[in-house]
């Protein structure tokens, strides 16, 4: 499990700023299972942080990539374009929420998608300011850091952030912030700090990822849409982690009855191959001039081929419904443990984007220590879990939606044992 020689080499060769959740060094992977360099098998409830929603090495994704490799690997779409880029843009324009004409650009990472969404919003509105939310995560580039609502580890030590970025509290009632309070702070922000007529965009994750898997309350999302409409502000939905069947819908915004003007996406779109996208209202997306958007590797032919296969798999294997089924089973199992594990204070999440939150039984305060004990106990038993949340007291579940039923059942047994043992410890 520890792969000590490799760990020593890693420590000598790689910046310590690249954090590692485990000391597992992958040798091979298939669907929801990973085998390390020492031959140990693990069930993967991280999915590369919501990337392989369709499983590690889905046969159709691998076939599509191999076929593309036999044709060409890189021309730079801005120099010699290719049809599958155009076709994927057409598909995303059709399936992204919103009954209006849309256009799309491709980049490589979620952070790039967010950066470009802000660029596009500023170009379209002629305004500069952007509003984000506490606990939100939008990437590790400078604009991504500025938008992110958590200092450690993402902002600490990196100096001044870009100007004209403001934050409002994300409504999490269990932590003392209601929808009404969040909206009240937003109103005060407009009165005291930034003229709403200077705000280009409000960006929000429909379900916070790093922040703790808190879904946006429906009333809050609808209120944001009304505020944006009232002041001519663009609403950006950051669907980098929520997209592509994870929440039981192709996009999480489908749960809300309102639509964003711009949507960012990445992670699950490529099924393990780097690709990201920004899709939005056609007139907004056309605001930047030619050459203002793009990148050398933006819309790699390999990533585009993988994305086509991912969209086919989601549809043909009905992964949105499967996400609902798996999530319901997971949440039911967690609920059955609440008497044995009184540290559990909340079980939440749409579809198969689920989380369990822990508090200390005596102090009633968030317990990162207990969450980490559960994670480590599970890892000892062969189950990879991730923690998250502003307080680090949340375990998030991101298994591939294609996980086999028998492997899923095995993982739930390991999870229960890990939680019970952590409680006993």
C-alpha positions as CSV (number, residue, x, y, z in Angstrom):
1,X,0.0,0.0,0.0
2,X,2.7,2.5,1.0
3,X,5.1,1.9,-2.0
4,X,7.9,3.4,0.1
5,X,10.6,3.5,-2.6
6,X,8.2,5.3,-4.9
7,X,7.1,7.7,-2.1
8,X,10.8,8.5,-1.5
9,X,11.3,9.2,-5.2
10,X,8.2,11.3,-5.3
11,X,9.3,13.4,-2.4
12,X,12.7,14.0,-4.0
13,X,11.3,14.8,-7.5
14,X,7.9,16.5,-7.1
15,X,7.0,19.8,-5.4
16,X,5.3,19.3,-2.0
17,X,2.6,21.7,-3.2
18,X,1.1,18.7,-5.1
19,X,-0.8,17.1,-2.3
20,X,-1.6,13.4,-2.3
21,X,-4.6,11.8,-0.5
22,X,-3.1,8.3,-0.5
23,X,0.2,6.6,-1.1
24,X,-1.3,4.2,-3.5
25,X,0.5,4.1,-6.9
26,X,-1.8,2.9,-9.6
27,X,-0.7,0.1,-11.9
28,X,-4.0,-0.6,-13.6
29,X,-7.7,0.2,-13.3
30,X,-11.0,-1.2,-14.6
31,X,-14.4,0.4,-14.0
32,X,-14.6,1.0,-10.3
33,X,-11.4,-0.9,-9.2
34,X,-7.7,0.0,-9.0
35,X,-4.7,-2.2,-8.5
36,X,-1.5,-0.7,-7.2
37,X,2.1,-1.4,-7.9
38,X,2.2,-4.0,-5.1
39,X,-0.8,-5.9,-6.5
40,X,-3.3,-4.7,-3.9
41,X,-6.9,-4.1,-5.1
42,X,-9.0,-1.1,-4.2
43,X,-12.6,0.0,-4.8
44,X,-12.5,3.5,-6.1
45,X,-15.0,5.9,-4.5
46,X,-13.1,8.9,-5.8
47,X,-13.2,8.4,-9.6
48,X,-10.3,10.8,-10.1
49,X,-12.4,13.4,-8.4
50,X,-15.6,12.9,-10.4
51,X,-13.8,12.4,-13.7
52,X,-14.5,8.7,-14.6
53,X,-18.3,8.8,-14.1
54,X,-18.3,6.2,-16.9
55,X,-15.7,4.1,-15.1
56,X,-12.0,3.5,-15.6
57,X,-11.3,2.5,-19.2
58,X,-14.8,2.1,-20.4
59,X,-14.5,0.0,-23.5
60,X,-16.4,2.4,-25.7
61,X,-14.3,5.4,-24.6
62,X,-11.0,3.4,-25.1
63,X,-12.2,2.3,-28.6
64,X,-13.1,5.9,-29.6
65,X,-9.7,7.1,-28.4
66,X,-7.8,4.3,-30.2
67,X,-9.7,5.1,-33.4
68,X,-8.7,8.8,-33.1
69,X,-5.1,7.9,-32.4
70,X,-4.9,6.0,-35.7
71,X,-6.0,9.2,-37.5
72,X,-4.3,12.2,-35.9
73,X,-3.5,13.4,-32.4
74,X,-3.0,17.1,-32.7
75,X,-3.3,19.9,-35.2
76,X,-4.5,22.7,-33.0
77,X,-8.1,23.4,-33.9
78,X,-7.3,27.1,-34.4
79,X,-4.8,26.2,-37.2
80,X,-6.3,23.1,-38.8
81,X,-9.8,22.4,-37.5
82,X,-11.5,19.0,-37.3
83,X,-15.1,17.9,-37.6
84,X,-15.5,16.0,-34.3
85,X,-14.8,19.3,-32.4
86,X,-17.6,21.0,-34.3
87,X,-19.9,18.0,-33.8
88,X,-19.2,17.9,-30.0
89,X,-20.0,21.6,-29.8
90,X,-23.3,20.9,-31.6
91,X,-24.1,18.2,-29.1
92,X,-23.4,20.3,-26.0
93,X,-25.3,23.2,-27.5
94,X,-28.3,20.9,-27.8
95,X,-28.1,19.2,-24.3
96,X,-27.0,22.0,-22.0
97,X,-30.0,23.5,-20.2
98,X,-31.7,26.5,-21.8
99,X,-34.2,26.9,-24.6
100,X,-32.1,29.3,-26.6
101,X,-29.4,29.4,-29.2
102,X,-26.0,28.4,-27.8
103,X,-22.4,28.3,-28.7
104,X,-19.5,26.4,-27.2
105,X,-15.7,26.6,-26.8
106,X,-13.3,23.8,-25.7
107,X,-10.4,24.1,-23.4
108,X,-8.4,21.6,-21.3
109,X,-9.2,21.9,-17.6
110,X,-12.0,23.1,-15.4
111,X,-10.0,26.0,-14.2
112,X,-9.5,27.1,-17.8
113,X,-13.3,26.8,-18.4
114,X,-14.0,29.1,-15.4
115,X,-11.3,31.6,-16.5
116,X,-12.8,31.8,-20.0
117,X,-16.4,32.0,-18.6
118,X,-15.3,35.1,-16.7
119,X,-13.6,36.6,-19.7
120,X,-16.7,36.0,-21.8
121,X,-19.0,37.5,-19.2
122,X,-16.8,40.6,-19.0
123,X,-16.6,41.0,-22.8
124,X,-20.4,40.5,-23.1
125,X,-21.4,42.9,-20.4
126,X,-18.6,45.5,-20.4
127,X,-18.5,45.1,-16.6
128,X,-15.7,43.8,-14.4
129,X,-17.0,42.6,-11.0
130,X,-17.8,38.9,-10.3
131,X,-19.6,37.5,-7.2
132,X,-18.8,34.0,-5.9
133,X,-19.7,32.2,-2.6
134,X,-18.0,31.0,0.5
135,X,-17.0,27.4,0.3
136,X,-17.0,27.4,-3.5
137,X,-14.1,26.0,-5.5
138,X,-13.4,27.2,-9.0
139,X,-9.8,26.2,-9.6
140,X,-6.1,26.9,-8.8
141,X,-5.3,29.6,-11.4
142,X,-5.3,33.2,-10.1
143,X,-8.9,33.9,-11.1
144,X,-10.0,30.5,-9.9
145,X,-8.3,31.1,-6.5
146,X,-9.9,34.5,-6.3
147,X,-13.3,33.0,-6.9
148,X,-12.7,30.1,-4.5
149,X,-14.2,30.6,-1.1
150,X,-11.6,28.8,1.0
151,X,-8.2,30.1,2.0
152,X,-6.3,27.0,3.1
153,X,-4.8,25.3,1.1
154,X,-5.8,27.1,-2.1
155,X,-4.9,30.8,-1.5
156,X,-2.4,30.8,1.4
157,X,1.0,32.1,0.4
158,X,0.1,33.2,-3.1
159,X,-0.2,36.9,-2.5
160,X,-2.9,39.3,-3.7
161,X,-5.8,37.9,-5.7
162,X,-7.3,39.6,-8.8
163,X,-9.5,42.6,-8.0
164,X,-13.2,43.0,-8.4
165,X,-14.1,39.6,-7.0
166,X,-16.6,39.6,-4.1
167,X,-18.0,36.8,-1.9
168,X,-21.3,36.2,-0.3
169,X,-22.1,33.4,2.2
170,X,-23.4,30.2,0.7
171,X,-26.7,29.2,2.4
172,X,-26.2,26.1,4.6
173,X,-28.9,26.2,7.2
174,X,-27.3,23.5,9.4
175,X,-24.3,25.8,9.8
176,X,-26.4,28.8,10.6
177,X,-26.8,30.5,7.3
178,X,-30.3,30.6,5.8
179,X,-31.4,31.5,2.2
180,X,-32.8,34.7,3.6
181,X,-29.5,35.6,5.3
182,X,-27.4,34.9,2.2
183,X,-29.7,37.1,0.1
184,X,-29.6,39.8,2.7
185,X,-25.8,39.8,2.6
186,X,-25.9,40.0,-1.2
187,X,-28.2,43.0,-0.9
188,X,-25.8,44.7,1.5
189,X,-23.0,43.9,-0.8
190,X,-24.7,45.9,-3.6
191,X,-25.3,48.7,-1.2
192,X,-21.9,48.9,0.5
193,X,-19.3,47.4,-1.8
194,X,-20.1,47.1,-5.4
195,X,-22.8,48.7,-7.7
196,X,-24.8,45.8,-9.2
197,X,-24.5,47.7,-12.5
198,X,-20.7,46.9,-12.4
199,X,-21.2,43.2,-11.8
200,X,-20.6,41.0,-14.9
201,X,-21.5,37.6,-13.4
202,X,-22.5,35.6,-10.4
203,X,-20.8,32.2,-10.4
204,X,-22.1,29.2,-8.4
205,X,-21.7,25.5,-8.2
206,X,-25.2,23.9,-8.1
207,X,-23.7,21.5,-5.6
208,X,-20.6,22.7,-3.9
209,X,-17.7,20.2,-4.5
210,X,-14.7,20.9,-2.3
211,X,-16.9,23.0,-0.1
212,X,-18.8,20.0,1.3
213,X,-21.4,18.7,-1.3
214,X,-24.0,21.2,-0.2
215,X,-26.7,21.5,-2.8
216,X,-27.9,25.0,-3.6
217,X,-31.4,25.4,-2.1
218,X,-34.0,25.7,-4.9
219,X,-35.3,29.0,-3.5
220,X,-31.8,30.5,-3.5
221,X,-31.0,29.5,-7.1
222,X,-34.3,31.0,-8.3
223,X,-33.6,34.2,-6.4
224,X,-30.2,34.4,-8.0
225,X,-31.8,34.1,-11.4
226,X,-34.2,37.0,-10.5
227,X,-31.4,39.2,-9.2
228,X,-29.3,38.6,-12.4
229,X,-32.3,39.4,-14.6
230,X,-33.1,42.5,-12.6
231,X,-29.5,43.9,-12.9
232,X,-28.4,42.6,-16.2
233,X,-25.9,40.2,-14.5
234,X,-25.0,36.9,-16.1
235,X,-25.4,33.7,-14.1
236,X,-22.6,31.2,-14.5
237,X,-23.2,27.6,-13.4
238,X,-20.0,25.9,-12.6
239,X,-20.9,22.3,-13.5
240,X,-17.3,21.0,-13.6
241,X,-17.9,18.5,-10.8
242,X,-21.7,18.2,-11.0
243,X,-22.0,17.5,-14.7
244,X,-22.6,14.4,-16.8
245,X,-25.1,12.3,-14.8
246,X,-23.5,12.6,-11.4
247,X,-26.6,14.2,-9.8
248,X,-29.1,12.0,-11.6
249,X,-29.5,14.6,-14.4
250,X,-27.1,15.3,-17.2
251,X,-26.5,18.7,-15.6
252,X,-27.3,19.6,-12.0
253,X,-29.1,22.8,-13.1
254,X,-31.9,20.6,-14.4
255,X,-33.0,20.2,-10.8
256,X,-33.8,23.9,-10.4
257,X,-36.3,25.1,-13.0
258,X,-34.1,28.0,-14.0
259,X,-31.2,28.1,-16.4
260,X,-27.7,29.7,-16.4
261,X,-26.5,32.0,-19.1
262,X,-23.1,30.3,-19.2
263,X,-22.2,26.7,-18.1
264,X,-18.7,25.5,-17.4
265,X,-17.9,21.7,-17.6
266,X,-14.9,19.4,-17.5
267,X,-14.1,16.3,-15.4
268,X,-16.8,13.7,-16.4
269,X,-17.0,15.0,-20.0
270,X,-13.8,13.3,-21.0
271,X,-14.1,10.0,-19.1
272,X,-10.5,10.2,-18.0
273,X,-9.1,12.3,-20.9
274,X,-8.5,16.0,-20.5
275,X,-11.2,18.2,-22.0
276,X,-13.3,21.1,-20.7
277,X,-15.9,23.3,-22.2
278,X,-17.9,26.5,-21.8
279,X,-21.4,26.7,-23.3
280,X,-23.6,29.7,-23.2
281,X,-26.1,31.9,-25.0
282,X,-24.9,32.4,-28.5
283,X,-24.8,36.2,-28.4
284,X,-22.8,36.1,-25.1
285,X,-20.3,33.5,-26.4
286,X,-19.7,35.7,-29.5
287,X,-18.7,38.7,-27.5
288,X,-14.9,38.1,-27.5
289,X,-13.2,38.8,-30.8
290,X,-11.4,36.2,-32.9
291,X,-8.3,35.0,-31.2
292,X,-9.6,36.1,-27.7
293,X,-10.4,32.5,-26.8
294,X,-8.7,29.1,-27.4
295,X,-5.4,27.5,-26.6
296,X,-2.8,25.2,-28.1
297,X,-4.4,22.0,-26.7
298,X,-7.9,23.4,-26.4
299,X,-10.3,20.7,-27.7
300,X,-7.7,18.0,-28.2
301,X,-8.9,15.5,-30.8
302,X,-8.3,12.7,-28.2
303,X,-10.4,14.4,-25.6
304,X,-13.1,15.2,-28.1
305,X,-13.3,11.6,-29.2
306,X,-13.5,10.4,-25.6
307,X,-16.3,13.0,-24.9
308,X,-18.4,11.8,-27.8
309,X,-18.2,8.2,-26.4
310,X,-19.0,9.4,-22.8
311,X,-22.2,11.1,-24.0
312,X,-23.1,7.9,-25.9
313,X,-22.5,5.7,-22.8
314,X,-24.5,8.0,-20.5
315,X,-27.5,7.8,-22.8
316,X,-27.3,4.2,-23.8
317,X,-26.6,2.9,-20.3
318,X,-29.2,5.2,-18.7
319,X,-26.6,6.5,-16.2
320,X,-28.8,9.3,-14.9
321,X,-31.4,6.8,-13.6
322,X,-28.6,4.5,-12.4
323,X,-27.1,7.5,-10.4
324,X,-30.4,8.0,-8.7
325,X,-30.6,4.3,-7.8
326,X,-27.1,4.0,-6.5
327,X,-27.4,7.2,-4.5
328,X,-30.6,6.1,-2.9
329,X,-29.0,2.8,-1.8
330,X,-26.0,4.6,-0.4
331,X,-28.0,7.1,1.5
332,X,-30.3,4.3,2.9
333,X,-27.2,2.4,4.1
334,X,-25.8,5.5,5.8
335,X,-29.1,6.3,7.4
336,X,-29.2,2.8,8.9
337,X,-25.9,3.5,10.7
338,X,-26.9,6.6,12.5
339,X,-27.7,4.8,15.8
340,X,-24.3,3.0,15.7
341,X,-22.4,6.1,14.6
342,X,-23.9,9.2,16.3
343,X,-21.2,11.4,14.8
344,X,-23.3,11.4,11.6
345,X,-25.2,14.7,11.5
346,X,-26.2,14.9,7.9
347,X,-26.6,12.6,4.8
348,X,-27.2,14.5,1.6
349,X,-26.8,14.9,-2.1
350,X,-28.7,14.5,-5.4
351,X,-28.3,11.4,-7.5
352,X,-24.9,9.8,-6.8
353,X,-23.2,13.0,-5.6
354,X,-23.6,12.1,-2.0
355,X,-21.9,13.0,1.3
356,X,-22.0,12.3,5.0
357,X,-21.0,14.9,7.6
358,X,-19.6,14.2,11.0
359,X,-19.7,16.2,14.3
360,X,-18.0,15.4,17.6
361,X,-20.6,13.8,19.9
362,X,-19.6,15.8,23.0
363,X,-18.8,19.2,21.5
364,X,-21.3,19.1,18.6
365,X,-18.6,20.8,16.5
366,X,-17.5,19.6,13.1
367,X,-15.1,16.7,13.4
368,X,-12.4,16.5,10.7
369,X,-10.7,13.9,12.9
370,X,-13.5,11.5,12.8
371,X,-13.9,11.9,9.0
372,X,-10.3,11.2,8.5
373,X,-10.4,8.1,10.8
374,X,-13.2,6.7,8.6
375,X,-11.2,7.5,5.5
376,X,-8.1,5.7,6.8
377,X,-10.0,2.7,8.1
378,X,-11.7,2.3,4.7
379,X,-8.4,2.6,2.9
380,X,-6.9,-0.2,5.1
381,X,-9.8,-2.3,4.0
382,X,-9.4,-1.4,0.3
383,X,-11.9,1.4,-0.2
384,X,-10.7,4.8,-1.5
385,X,-12.7,7.8,0.0
386,X,-12.3,11.5,-0.2
387,X,-12.9,14.1,2.5
388,X,-14.0,17.7,1.8
389,X,-15.8,20.7,3.4
390,X,-14.6,24.0,4.8
391,X,-14.2,22.1,8.2
392,X,-12.8,18.9,6.6
393,X,-15.5,16.9,8.4
394,X,-17.3,15.6,5.3
395,X,-16.8,12.4,3.3
396,X,-17.9,12.6,-0.3
397,X,-18.8,9.7,-2.5
398,X,-17.9,9.8,-6.1
399,X,-17.8,6.2,-7.3
400,X,-18.1,5.6,-11.0
401,X,-21.8,5.4,-12.0
402,X,-21.0,2.2,-13.9
403,X,-19.8,0.4,-10.7
404,X,-20.9,-3.2,-10.7
405,X,-23.7,-4.1,-8.2
406,X,-21.5,-6.7,-6.5
407,X,-18.6,-4.3,-6.1
408,X,-20.9,-1.6,-4.8
409,X,-22.4,-4.0,-2.2
410,X,-18.8,-4.9,-1.1
411,X,-17.9,-1.2,-0.8
412,X,-21.0,-0.5,1.4
413,X,-20.0,-3.3,3.7
414,X,-16.4,-1.9,3.9
415,X,-17.8,1.6,4.6
416,X,-20.0,0.4,7.4
417,X,-17.2,-1.5,9.0
418,X,-14.9,1.5,8.7
419,X,-17.4,3.8,10.3
420,X,-18.1,1.4,13.2
421,X,-14.4,0.8,13.8
422,X,-13.7,4.5,13.8
423,X,-16.4,5.0,16.3
424,X,-15.0,2.2,18.5
425,X,-11.5,3.8,18.3
